[in-house]
Amino acid sequence: MILVFRTSIGDESEVEKIAPALDHLIGNTGSWNVDLEDCDNILRVVTDQVNVNEIALALISKGYFCEELED
């Protein structure tokens, strides 16, 4: 499944701050990336193991806005 989120992640240093939390959640079972060129700083997560709330909480706990974008 592909999950898509609007975030407040603004630059590469902020991506590095969230990387350990997302890597821990997703592990080797999926992948993720942040599109900093998009005006909504889109986080895309490919996983069948993690739910939307876990991903959002991981970012929110680091001080970032995170909202799932529905289809």
PDB file of N, CA, C and O in Angstrom, chain B, residues numbered from 101:
ATOM      1  N   MET B 101       0.840  -1.162   0.000  1.00  0.00           N
ATOM      2  CA  MET B 101       0.000   0.000   0.000  1.00  0.00           C
ATOM      3  C   MET B 101       0.893   1.236   0.000  1.00  0.00           C
ATOM      4  O   MET B 101       1.969   1.242   0.599  1.00  0.00           O
ATOM      5  N   ILE B 102       0.435   2.274  -0.676  1.00  0.00           N
ATOM      6  CA  ILE B 102       1.161   3.544  -0.713  1.00  0.00           C
ATOM      7  C   ILE B 102       0.369   4.568   0.088  1.00  0.00           C
ATOM      8  O   ILE B 102      -0.803   4.822  -0.189  1.00  0.00           O
ATOM      9  N   LEU B 103       1.022   5.148   1.076  1.00  0.00           N
ATOM     10  CA  LEU B 103       0.416   6.188   1.907  1.00  0.00           C
ATOM     11  C   LEU B 103       1.057   7.516   1.546  1.00  0.00           C
ATOM     12  O   LEU B 103       2.271   7.592   1.356  1.00  0.00           O
ATOM     13  N   VAL B 104       0.244   8.564   1.451  1.00  0.00           N
ATOM     14  CA  VAL B 104       0.738   9.878   1.050  1.00  0.00           C
ATOM     15  C   VAL B 104       0.317  10.893   2.105  1.00  0.00           C
ATOM     16  O   VAL B 104      -0.843  10.936   2.515  1.00  0.00           O
ATOM     17  N   PHE B 105       1.279  11.711   2.540  1.00  0.00           N
ATOM     18  CA  PHE B 105       1.041  12.683   3.600  1.00  0.00           C
ATOM     19  C   PHE B 105       1.516  14.066   3.196  1.00  0.00           C
ATOM     20  O   PHE B 105       2.537  14.207   2.522  1.00  0.00           O
ATOM     21  N   ARG B 106       0.786  15.075   3.604  1.00  0.00           N
ATOM     22  CA  ARG B 106       1.236  16.469   3.545  1.00  0.00           C
ATOM     23  C   ARG B 106       1.995  16.705   4.848  1.00  0.00           C
ATOM     24  O   ARG B 106       1.525  16.312   5.915  1.00  0.00           O
ATOM     25  N   THR B 107       3.173  17.348   4.773  1.00  0.00           N
ATOM     26  CA  THR B 107       3.983  17.557   5.976  1.00  0.00           C
ATOM     27  C   THR B 107       4.536  18.977   6.036  1.00  0.00           C
ATOM     28  O   THR B 107       4.398  19.761   5.096  1.00  0.00           O
ATOM     29  N   SER B 108       5.156  19.279   7.151  1.00  0.00           N
ATOM     30  CA  SER B 108       5.861  20.560   7.309  1.00  0.00           C
ATOM     31  C   SER B 108       7.376  20.375   7.247  1.00  0.00           C
ATOM     32  O   SER B 108       8.123  21.267   7.650  1.00  0.00           O
ATOM     33  N   ILE B 109       7.835  19.233   6.751  1.00  0.00           N
ATOM     34  CA  ILE B 109       9.269  18.983   6.591  1.00  0.00           C
ATOM     35  C   ILE B 109       9.772  19.931   5.513  1.00  0.00           C
ATOM     36  O   ILE B 109       9.286  19.901   4.383  1.00  0.00           O
ATOM     37  N   GLY B 110      10.750  20.780   5.857  1.00  0.00           N
ATOM     38  CA  GLY B 110      11.120  21.848   4.946  1.00  0.00           C
ATOM     39  C   GLY B 110      12.416  21.693   4.176  1.00  0.00           C
ATOM     40  O   GLY B 110      12.588  22.311   3.126  1.00  0.00           O
ATOM     41  N   ASP B 111      13.335  20.874   4.684  1.00  0.00           N
ATOM     42  CA  ASP B 111      14.619  20.751   3.991  1.00  0.00           C
ATOM     43  C   ASP B 111      15.268  19.407   4.318  1.00  0.00           C
ATOM     44  O   ASP B 111      14.748  18.617   5.106  1.00  0.00           O
ATOM     45  N   GLU B 112      16.404  19.178   3.697  1.00  0.00           N
ATOM     46  CA  GLU B 112      17.082  17.886   3.832  1.00  0.00           C
ATOM     47  C   GLU B 112      17.518  17.603   5.272  1.00  0.00           C
ATOM     48  O   GLU B 112      17.515  16.447   5.696  1.00  0.00           O
ATOM     49  N   SER B 113      17.888  18.629   6.021  1.00  0.00           N
ATOM     50  CA  SER B 113      18.293  18.397   7.415  1.00  0.00           C
ATOM     51  C   SER B 113      17.111  17.901   8.247  1.00  0.00           C
ATOM     52  O   SER B 113      17.294  17.111   9.174  1.00  0.00           O
ATOM     53  N   GLU B 114      15.915  18.356   7.925  1.00  0.00           N
ATOM     54  CA  GLU B 114      14.729  17.876   8.634  1.00  0.00           C
ATOM     55  C   GLU B 114      14.381  16.446   8.219  1.00  0.00           C
ATOM     56  O   GLU B 114      13.896  15.662   9.035  1.00  0.00           O
ATOM     57  N   VAL B 115      14.625  16.110   6.966  1.00  0.00           N
ATOM     58  CA  VAL B 115      14.437  14.723   6.524  1.00  0.00           C
ATOM     59  C   VAL B 115      15.364  13.814   7.327  1.00  0.00           C
ATOM     60  O   VAL B 115      14.958  12.733   7.755  1.00  0.00           O
ATOM     61  N   GLU B 116      16.602  14.249   7.532  1.00  0.00           N
ATOM     62  CA  GLU B 116      17.555  13.462   8.311  1.00  0.00           C
ATOM     63  C   GLU B 116      17.105  13.299   9.759  1.00  0.00           C
ATOM     64  O   GLU B 116      17.400  12.279  10.382  1.00  0.00           O
ATOM     65  N   LYS B 117      16.395  14.287  10.306  1.00  0.00           N
ATOM     66  CA  LYS B 117      15.907  14.193  11.690  1.00  0.00           C
ATOM     67  C   LYS B 117      14.818  13.139  11.842  1.00  0.00           C
ATOM     68  O   LYS B 117      14.744  12.467  12.870  1.00  0.00           O
ATOM     69  N   ILE B 118      13.972  12.991  10.825  1.00  0.00           N
ATOM     70  CA  ILE B 118      12.881  12.017  10.925  1.00  0.00           C
ATOM     71  C   ILE B 118      13.279  10.628  10.434  1.00  0.00           C
ATOM     72  O   ILE B 118      12.582   9.650  10.707  1.00  0.00           O
ATOM     73  N   ALA B 119      14.390  10.536   9.715  1.00  0.00           N
ATOM     74  CA  ALA B 119      14.803   9.270   9.106  1.00  0.00           C
ATOM     75  C   ALA B 119      14.906   8.113  10.102  1.00  0.00           C
ATOM     76  O   ALA B 119      14.390   7.033   9.814  1.00  0.00           O
ATOM     77  N   PRO B 120      15.547   8.289  11.256  1.00  0.00           N
ATOM     78  CA  PRO B 120      15.645   7.142  12.172  1.00  0.00           C
ATOM     79  C   PRO B 120      14.279   6.605  12.612  1.00  0.00           C
ATOM     80  O   PRO B 120      14.088   5.392  12.705  1.00  0.00           O
ATOM     81  N   ALA B 121      13.340   7.498  12.881  1.00  0.00           N
ATOM     82  CA  ALA B 121      12.010   7.060  13.319  1.00  0.00           C
ATOM     83  C   ALA B 121      11.281   6.313  12.204  1.00  0.00           C
ATOM     84  O   ALA B 121      10.679   5.268  12.448  1.00  0.00           O
ATOM     85  N   LEU B 122      11.333   6.845  10.982  1.00  0.00           N
ATOM     86  CA  LEU B 122      10.658   6.178   9.869  1.00  0.00           C
ATOM     87  C   LEU B 122      11.355   4.878   9.494  1.00  0.00           C
ATOM     88  O   LEU B 122      10.692   3.884   9.198  1.00  0.00           O
ATOM     89  N   ASP B 123      12.671   4.874   9.505  1.00  0.00           N
ATOM     90  CA  ASP B 123      13.407   3.642   9.213  1.00  0.00           C
ATOM     91  C   ASP B 123      13.070   2.557  10.230  1.00  0.00           C
ATOM     92  O   ASP B 123      12.927   1.388   9.872  1.00  0.00           O
ATOM     93  N   HIS B 124      12.944   2.942  11.486  1.00  0.00           N
ATOM     94  CA  HIS B 124      12.605   1.983  12.540  1.00  0.00           C
ATOM     95  C   HIS B 124      11.198   1.424  12.324  1.00  0.00           C
ATOM     96  O   HIS B 124      10.983   0.217  12.437  1.00  0.00           O
ATOM     97  N   LEU B 125      10.249   2.294  12.015  1.00  0.00           N
ATOM     98  CA  LEU B 125       8.869   1.858  11.796  1.00  0.00           C
ATOM     99  C   LEU B 125       8.738   0.950  10.581  1.00  0.00           C
ATOM    100  O   LEU B 125       8.106  -0.104  10.645  1.00  0.00           O
ATOM    101  N   ILE B 126       9.333   1.363   9.490  1.00  0.00           N
ATOM    102  CA  ILE B 126       9.128   0.694   8.213  1.00  0.00           C
ATOM    103  C   ILE B 126      10.096  -0.461   8.016  1.00  0.00           C
ATOM    104  O   ILE B 126       9.748  -1.470   7.402  1.00  0.00           O
ATOM    105  N   GLY B 127      11.300  -0.317   8.529  1.00  0.00           N
ATOM    106  CA  GLY B 127      12.293  -1.383   8.417  1.00  0.00           C
ATOM    107  C   GLY B 127      12.585  -1.749   6.979  1.00  0.00           C
ATOM    108  O   GLY B 127      12.585  -0.894   6.094  1.00  0.00           O
ATOM    109  N   ASN B 128      12.834  -3.024   6.755  1.00  0.00           N
ATOM    110  CA  ASN B 128      13.155  -3.518   5.414  1.00  0.00           C
ATOM    111  C   ASN B 128      11.918  -3.923   4.629  1.00  0.00           C
ATOM    112  O   ASN B 128      12.025  -4.404   3.501  1.00  0.00           O
ATOM    113  N   THR B 129      10.737  -3.732   5.223  1.00  0.00           N
ATOM    114  CA  THR B 129       9.502  -4.191   4.585  1.00  0.00           C
ATOM    115  C   THR B 129       8.898  -3.163   3.642  1.00  0.00           C
ATOM    116  O   THR B 129       7.904  -3.452   2.975  1.00  0.00           O
ATOM    117  N   GLY B 130       9.472  -1.980   3.574  1.00  0.00           N
ATOM    118  CA  GLY B 130       8.912  -0.937   2.718  1.00  0.00           C
ATOM    119  C   GLY B 130       9.931   0.138   2.435  1.00  0.00           C
ATOM    120  O   GLY B 130      11.134  -0.057   2.611  1.00  0.00           O
ATOM    121  N   SER B 131       9.426   1.290   1.990  1.00  0.00           N
ATOM    122  CA  SER B 131      10.310   2.414   1.699  1.00  0.00           C
ATOM    123  C   SER B 131       9.554   3.719   1.910  1.00  0.00           C
ATOM    124  O   SER B 131       8.329   3.729   2.031  1.00  0.00           O
ATOM    125  N   TRP B 132      10.301   4.819   1.951  1.00  0.00           N
ATOM    126  CA  TRP B 132       9.682   6.130   2.109  1.00  0.00           C
ATOM    127  C   TRP B 132      10.566   7.179   1.462  1.00  0.00           C
ATOM    128  O   TRP B 132      11.767   6.976   1.284  1.00  0.00           O
ATOM    129  N   ASN B 133       9.952   8.311   1.109  1.00  0.00           N
ATOM    130  CA  ASN B 133      10.707   9.451   0.602  1.00  0.00           C
ATOM    131  C   ASN B 133       9.902  10.719   0.819  1.00  0.00           C
ATOM    132  O   ASN B 133       8.681  10.676   0.973  1.00  0.00           O
ATOM    133  N   VAL B 134      10.595  11.843   0.830  1.00  0.00           N
ATOM    134  CA  VAL B 134       9.961  13.150   0.988  1.00  0.00           C
ATOM    135  C   VAL B 134      10.258  13.965  -0.263  1.00  0.00           C
ATOM    136  O   VAL B 134      11.411  14.095  -0.672  1.00  0.00           O
ATOM    137  N   ASP B 135       9.210  14.508  -0.862  1.00  0.00           N
ATOM    138  CA  ASP B 135       9.346  15.362  -2.039  1.00  0.00           C
ATOM    139  C   ASP B 135       9.377  16.814  -1.581  1.00  0.00           C
ATOM    140  O   ASP B 135       8.330  17.433  -1.393  1.00  0.00           O
ATOM    141  N   LEU B 136      10.573  17.354  -1.403  1.00  0.00           N
ATOM    142  CA  LEU B 136      10.734  18.731  -0.935  1.00  0.00           C
ATOM    143  C   LEU B 136      10.440  19.752  -2.031  1.00  0.00           C
ATOM    144  O   LEU B 136      10.308  20.941  -1.741  1.00  0.00           O
ATOM    145  N   GLU B 137      10.335  19.312  -3.276  1.00  0.00           N
ATOM    146  CA  GLU B 137      10.003  20.207  -4.384  1.00  0.00           C
ATOM    147  C   GLU B 137       8.502  20.495  -4.434  1.00  0.00           C
ATOM    148  O   GLU B 137       8.081  21.514  -4.981  1.00  0.00           O
ATOM    149  N   ASP B 138       7.706  19.605  -3.870  1.00  0.00           N
ATOM    150  CA  ASP B 138       6.257  19.788  -3.837  1.00  0.00           C
ATOM    151  C   ASP B 138       5.898  20.826  -2.780  1.00  0.00           C
ATOM    152  O   ASP B 138       6.523  20.865  -1.720  1.00  0.00           O
ATOM    153  N   CYS B 139       4.905  21.663  -3.051  1.00  0.00           N
ATOM    154  CA  CYS B 139       4.529  22.717  -2.098  1.00  0.00           C
ATOM    155  C   CYS B 139       4.004  22.153  -0.782  1.00  0.00           C
ATOM    156  O   CYS B 139       4.017  22.847   0.234  1.00  0.00           O
ATOM    157  N   ASP B 140       3.542  20.898  -0.786  1.00  0.00           N
ATOM    158  CA  ASP B 140       3.040  20.263   0.435  1.00  0.00           C
ATOM    159  C   ASP B 140       4.075  19.361   1.101  1.00  0.00           C
ATOM    160  O   ASP B 140       3.754  18.641   2.046  1.00  0.00           O
ATOM    161  N   ASN B 141       5.323  19.395   0.610  1.00  0.00           N
ATOM    162  CA  ASN B 141       6.399  18.576   1.190  1.00  0.00           C
ATOM    163  C   ASN B 141       5.915  17.147   1.444  1.00  0.00           C
ATOM    164  O   ASN B 141       5.865  16.675   2.580  1.00  0.00           O
ATOM    165  N   ILE B 142       5.571  16.494   0.372  1.00  0.00           N
ATOM    166  CA  ILE B 142       4.895  15.199   0.411  1.00  0.00           C
ATOM    167  C   ILE B 142       5.810  14.076   0.906  1.00  0.00           C
ATOM    168  O   ILE B 142       6.933  13.899   0.433  1.00  0.00           O
ATOM    169  N   LEU B 143       5.283  13.326   1.878  1.00  0.00           N
ATOM    170  CA  LEU B 143       5.919  12.100   2.354  1.00  0.00           C
ATOM    171  C   LEU B 143       5.153  10.936   1.740  1.00  0.00           C
ATOM    172  O   LEU B 143       3.940  10.827   1.914  1.00  0.00           O
ATOM    173  N   ARG B 144       5.854  10.070   1.029  1.00  0.00           N
ATOM    174  CA  ARG B 144       5.260   8.858   0.468  1.00  0.00           C
ATOM    175  C   ARG B 144       5.870   7.657   1.179  1.00  0.00           C
ATOM    176  O   ARG B 144       7.088   7.539   1.317  1.00  0.00           O
ATOM    177  N   VAL B 145       4.992   6.780   1.621  1.00  0.00           N
ATOM    178  CA  VAL B 145       5.427   5.580   2.330  1.00  0.00           C
ATOM    179  C   VAL B 145       4.831   4.365   1.632  1.00  0.00           C
ATOM    180  O   VAL B 145       3.626   4.305   1.391  1.00  0.00           O
ATOM    181  N   VAL B 146       5.684   3.400   1.312  1.00  0.00           N
ATOM    182  CA  VAL B 146       5.236   2.136   0.739  1.00  0.00           C
ATOM    183  C   VAL B 146       5.434   1.077   1.812  1.00  0.00           C
ATOM    184  O   VAL B 146       6.566   0.760   2.180  1.00  0.00           O
ATOM    185  N   THR B 147       4.321   0.526   2.316  1.00  0.00           N
ATOM    186  CA  THR B 147       4.400  -0.469   3.385  1.00  0.00           C
ATOM    187  C   THR B 147       3.080  -1.212   3.526  1.00  0.00           C
ATOM    188  O   THR B 147       2.015  -0.676   3.219  1.00  0.00           O
ATOM    189  N   ASP B 148       3.162  -2.434   3.986  1.00  0.00           N
ATOM    190  CA  ASP B 148       1.977  -3.193   4.362  1.00  0.00           C
ATOM    191  C   ASP B 148       1.989  -3.470   5.862  1.00  0.00           C
ATOM    192  O   ASP B 148       1.078  -4.111   6.385  1.00  0.00           O
ATOM    193  N   GLN B 149       3.019  -2.987   6.551  1.00  0.00           N
ATOM    194  CA  GLN B 149       3.216  -3.315   7.957  1.00  0.00           C
ATOM    195  C   GLN B 149       2.831  -2.196   8.922  1.00  0.00           C
ATOM    196  O   GLN B 149       2.589  -2.463  10.099  1.00  0.00           O
ATOM    197  N   VAL B 150       2.770  -0.963   8.456  1.00  0.00           N
ATOM    198  CA  VAL B 150       2.595   0.192   9.336  1.00  0.00           C
ATOM    199  C   VAL B 150       1.313   0.914   8.948  1.00  0.00           C
ATOM    200  O   VAL B 150       0.993   1.030   7.765  1.00  0.00           O
ATOM    201  N   ASN B 151       0.574   1.404   9.955  1.00  0.00           N
ATOM    202  CA  ASN B 151      -0.651   2.124   9.624  1.00  0.00           C
ATOM    203  C   ASN B 151      -0.437   3.638   9.628  1.00  0.00           C
ATOM    204  O   ASN B 151       0.599   4.136  10.070  1.00  0.00           O
ATOM    205  N   VAL B 152      -1.419   4.339   9.136  1.00  0.00           N
ATOM    206  CA  VAL B 152      -1.369   5.794   8.980  1.00  0.00           C
ATOM    207  C   VAL B 152      -1.066   6.486  10.301  1.00  0.00           C
ATOM    208  O   VAL B 152      -0.234   7.392  10.350  1.00  0.00           O
ATOM    209  N   ASN B 153      -1.730   6.069  11.363  1.00  0.00           N
ATOM    210  CA  ASN B 153      -1.557   6.732  12.656  1.00  0.00           C
ATOM    211  C   ASN B 153      -0.139   6.604  13.191  1.00  0.00           C
ATOM    212  O   ASN B 153       0.382   7.546  13.788  1.00  0.00           O
ATOM    213  N   GLU B 154       0.490   5.459  12.989  1.00  0.00           N
ATOM    214  CA  GLU B 154       1.867   5.269  13.457  1.00  0.00           C
ATOM    215  C   GLU B 154       2.829   6.218  12.748  1.00  0.00           C
ATOM    216  O   GLU B 154       3.727   6.783  13.372  1.00  0.00           O
ATOM    217  N   ILE B 155       2.639   6.386  11.458  1.00  0.00           N
ATOM    218  CA  ILE B 155       3.505   7.280  10.694  1.00  0.00           C
ATOM    219  C   ILE B 155       3.278   8.727  11.108  1.00  0.00           C
ATOM    220  O   ILE B 155       4.233   9.467  11.345  1.00  0.00           O
ATOM    221  N   ALA B 156       2.014   9.129  11.195  1.00  0.00           N
ATOM    222  CA  ALA B 156       1.701  10.502  11.597  1.00  0.00           C
ATOM    223  C   ALA B 156       2.247  10.793  12.987  1.00  0.00           C
ATOM    224  O   ALA B 156       2.827  11.856  13.211  1.00  0.00           O
ATOM    225  N   LEU B 157       2.074   9.878  13.910  1.00  0.00           N
ATOM    226  CA  LEU B 157       2.568  10.077  15.275  1.00  0.00           C
ATOM    227  C   LEU B 157       4.085  10.205  15.307  1.00  0.00           C
ATOM    228  O   LEU B 157       4.621  11.000  16.078  1.00  0.00           O
ATOM    229  N   ALA B 158       4.781   9.435  14.482  1.00  0.00           N
ATOM    230  CA  ALA B 158       6.244   9.519  14.431  1.00  0.00           C
ATOM    231  C   ALA B 158       6.689  10.922  14.044  1.00  0.00           C
ATOM    232  O   ALA B 158       7.645  11.443  14.619  1.00  0.00           O
ATOM    233  N   LEU B 159       6.019  11.541  13.085  1.00  0.00           N
ATOM    234  CA  LEU B 159       6.386  12.894  12.665  1.00  0.00           C
ATOM    235  C   LEU B 159       5.928  13.941  13.670  1.00  0.00           C
ATOM    236  O   LEU B 159       6.675  14.862  13.999  1.00  0.00           O
ATOM    237  N   ILE B 160       4.707  13.799  14.153  1.00  0.00           N
ATOM    238  CA  ILE B 160       4.173  14.765  15.117  1.00  0.00           C
ATOM    239  C   ILE B 160       5.025  14.787  16.380  1.00  0.00           C
ATOM    240  O   ILE B 160       5.256  15.850  16.955  1.00  0.00           O
ATOM    241  N   SER B 161       5.492  13.617  16.816  1.00  0.00           N
ATOM    242  CA  SER B 161       6.322  13.557  18.026  1.00  0.00           C
ATOM    243  C   SER B 161       7.661  14.260  17.839  1.00  0.00           C
ATOM    244  O   SER B 161       8.313  14.633  18.814  1.00  0.00           O
ATOM    245  N   LYS B 162       8.072  14.441  16.579  1.00  0.00           N
ATOM    246  CA  LYS B 162       9.313  15.175  16.273  1.00  0.00           C
ATOM    247  C   LYS B 162       9.044  16.654  16.010  1.00  0.00           C
ATOM    248  O   LYS B 162       9.965  17.412  15.705  1.00  0.00           O
ATOM    249  N   GLY B 163       7.773  17.065  16.128  1.00  0.00           N
ATOM    250  CA  GLY B 163       7.425  18.472  15.970  1.00  0.00           C
ATOM    251  C   GLY B 163       6.977  18.885  14.580  1.00  0.00           C
ATOM    252  O   GLY B 163       6.921  20.077  14.278  1.00  0.00           O
ATOM    253  N   TYR B 164       6.655  17.914  13.725  1.00  0.00           N
ATOM    254  CA  TYR B 164       6.245  18.217  12.355  1.00  0.00           C
ATOM    255  C   TYR B 164       4.754  18.000  12.159  1.00  0.00           C
ATOM    256  O   TYR B 164       4.155  17.121  12.779  1.00  0.00           O
ATOM    257  N   PHE B 165       4.164  18.807  11.292  1.00  0.00           N
ATOM    258  CA  PHE B 165       2.786  18.613  10.854  1.00  0.00           C
ATOM    259  C   PHE B 165       2.768  17.418   9.911  1.00  0.00           C
ATOM    260  O   PHE B 165       3.681  17.249   9.102  1.00  0.00           O
ATOM    261  N   CYS B 166       1.738  16.594  10.013  1.00  0.00           N
ATOM    262  CA  CYS B 166       1.622  15.435   9.138  1.00  0.00           C
ATOM    263  C   CYS B 166       0.148  15.087   8.990  1.00  0.00           C
ATOM    264  O   CYS B 166      -0.533  14.807   9.977  1.00  0.00           O
ATOM    265  N   GLU B 167      -0.344  15.107   7.752  1.00  0.00           N
ATOM    266  CA  GLU B 167      -1.750  14.820   7.483  1.00  0.00           C
ATOM    267  C   GLU B 167      -1.845  13.920   6.260  1.00  0.00           C
ATOM    268  O   GLU B 167      -1.267  14.218   5.215  1.00  0.00           O
ATOM    269  N   GLU B 168      -2.573  12.822   6.393  1.00  0.00           N
ATOM    270  CA  GLU B 168      -2.732  11.922   5.253  1.00  0.00           C
ATOM    271  C   GLU B 168      -3.559  12.595   4.168  1.00  0.00           C
ATOM    272  O   GLU B 168      -4.546  13.271   4.455  1.00  0.00           O
ATOM    273  N   LEU B 169      -3.151  12.404   2.929  1.00  0.00           N
ATOM    274  CA  LEU B 169      -3.931  12.862   1.782  1.00  0.00           C
ATOM    275  C   LEU B 169      -4.739  11.677   1.275  1.00  0.00           C
ATOM    276  O   LEU B 169      -4.182  10.635   0.930  1.00  0.00           O
ATOM    277  N   GLU B 170      -6.031  11.841   1.233  1.00  0.00           N
ATOM    278  CA  GLU B 170      -6.918  10.774   0.766  1.00  0.00           C
ATOM    279  C   GLU B 170      -6.873  10.694  -0.750  1.00  0.00           C
ATOM    280  O   GLU B 170      -6.494  11.653  -1.423  1.00  0.00           O
ATOM    281  N   ASP B 171      -7.266   9.534  -1.285  1.00  0.00           N
ATOM    282  CA  ASP B 171      -7.300   9.340  -2.746  1.00  0.00           C
ATOM    283  C   ASP B 171      -8.187  10.344  -3.424  1.00  0.00           C
ATOM    284  O   ASP B 171      -8.325  10.319  -4.647  1.00  0.00           O
TER     285      ASP B 171
END
